[in-house]
Amino acid sequence: MSDFGDTLRKIRTLRGMTQDDFAALLGTTKQVISRYENNQRSPKISVVAEYAEILGIPVCVLTGDAPLEAVTDVDSSKLSTRPPIELSAQERGLVEDFRSLNRQGQEYILQTMAMAATIYKNDPVSRMADQA
């Protein structure tokens, strides 16, 4: 996957996007994009698959196993229906804290959040309090 960073940079520049804009589209940070583009960091295959889906291109293009020409004529209106996520400073801090945890800690947090979402999304009392 040594071509990943170079391919990512080419796709970003072909689409006329800054690293900040590209990071927002992909749901990550400018620093992560920079590290990928400079081949200082390699993504997990699940990240490559997620980016490919968001960008509307095959995974094999991002990994360098297919030519970039396969994506140069992609209609940018079909890239993603997912709008960029705006995070508050508090939310960014929570994401950073989450990423600093080991796998066991992350799994615990994800389970806790799933449980809380189930309780609070389905609890009519808390919904009424939110509406008041």
C-alpha positions in Angstrom: 0.0 0.0 0.0 3.0 2.3 -0.6 1.1 4.2 -3.3 -1.8 5.1 -1.0 -0.4 8.5 0.1 0.5 9.5 -3.4 -2.8 8.4 -4.8 -4.7 10.2 -2.0 -2.8 13.4 -2.7 -3.5 13.1 -6.4 -7.2 12.6 -5.9 -7.4 15.5 -3.5 -5.6 17.9 -5.8 -7.6 16.7 -8.9 -10.7 17.6 -6.9 -9.3 21.0 -6.0 -9.5 20.4 -2.3 -7.3 21.6 0.6 -6.2 19.1 3.2 -8.6 20.6 5.6 -11.6 20.2 3.2 -10.5 16.7 2.3 -10.1 15.7 5.9 -13.6 17.1 6.7 -15.0 15.0 3.8 -13.3 11.9 5.0 -14.1 12.5 8.7 -10.6 12.8 9.9 -8.0 15.6 10.5 -5.6 17.5 8.3 -2.7 16.0 10.2 -3.8 12.5 9.4 -4.2 13.4 5.7 -0.8 15.0 5.7 0.8 11.9 7.3 -0.8 9.6 4.7 0.2 11.9 1.8 3.8 12.0 3.0 3.8 8.2 3.6 4.5 8.7 7.3 1.5 6.6 8.2 -0.3 3.7 6.7 -4.0 3.2 7.1 -5.8 0.1 8.2 -7.6 -1.6 5.3 -11.0 -0.7 6.9 -10.0 3.0 6.7 -9.0 2.5 3.0 -12.4 0.9 2.4 -14.2 3.7 4.1 -12.4 6.4 2.2 -13.0 4.6 -1.1 -16.7 4.5 -0.3 -16.9 8.2 0.6 -14.9 9.1 -2.5 -16.9 6.9 -4.7 -13.9 5.0 -6.1 -12.7 1.4 -5.9 -10.4 0.3 -3.1 -7.9 -1.0 -5.7 -7.4 2.6 -6.9 -6.5 3.9 -3.5 -4.0 1.0 -2.9 -2.3 1.6 -6.2 -3.5 -1.7 -7.7 -5.5 0.1 -10.4 -4.7 3.2 -12.4 -5.8 6.6 -11.1 -7.3 7.3 -14.5 -10.2 5.1 -13.4 -11.3 8.0 -11.1 -10.4 11.1 -13.0 -13.8 11.4 -14.7 -15.9 10.7 -11.6 -18.8 13.1 -11.2 -18.1 15.0 -8.0 -21.8 15.3 -7.2 -21.8 11.5 -6.7 -18.8 11.4 -4.3 -20.8 11.2 -1.1 -24.2 11.9 0.2 -22.7 12.2 3.7 -22.2 15.9 4.6 -18.9 16.8 6.5 -19.3 16.5 10.2 -18.7 19.7 12.2 -17.3 18.9 15.6 -17.3 21.3 18.6 -14.1 21.7 20.6 -15.6 19.4 23.3 -16.4 16.7 20.7 -12.9 16.9 19.2 -11.5 16.5 22.7 -13.6 13.4 23.2 -12.5 11.9 19.9 -8.8 12.5 20.8 -9.4 10.9 24.2 -11.1 7.9 22.5 -8.2 7.5 20.1 -5.7 7.5 22.9 -7.3 4.5 24.5 -6.2 1.0 23.9 -8.5 -1.4 22.0 -10.1 -2.7 25.2 -10.9 0.8 26.4 -12.3 1.8 23.0 -14.6 -1.3 23.0 -15.8 -0.4 26.5 -16.6 3.1 25.4 -18.4 1.9 22.3 -20.5 -0.5 24.3 -21.3 2.1 26.9 -22.4 4.6 24.2 -24.6 2.0 22.5 -26.3 1.2 25.8 -26.8 4.9 26.6 -28.1 5.6 23.1 -30.6 2.8 23.5 -31.8 4.0 26.9 -32.0 7.7 26.1 -33.4 7.4 22.6 -36.2 5.2 23.8 -36.9 6.9 27.2 -40.0 9.0 26.9 -39.3 10.8 30.2 -35.9 12.0 29.1 -37.4 13.1 25.7 -40.0 15.1 27.5 -37.4 16.7 29.7 -35.3 17.6 26.6 -38.4 19.2 25.0 -39.2 21.3 28.0 
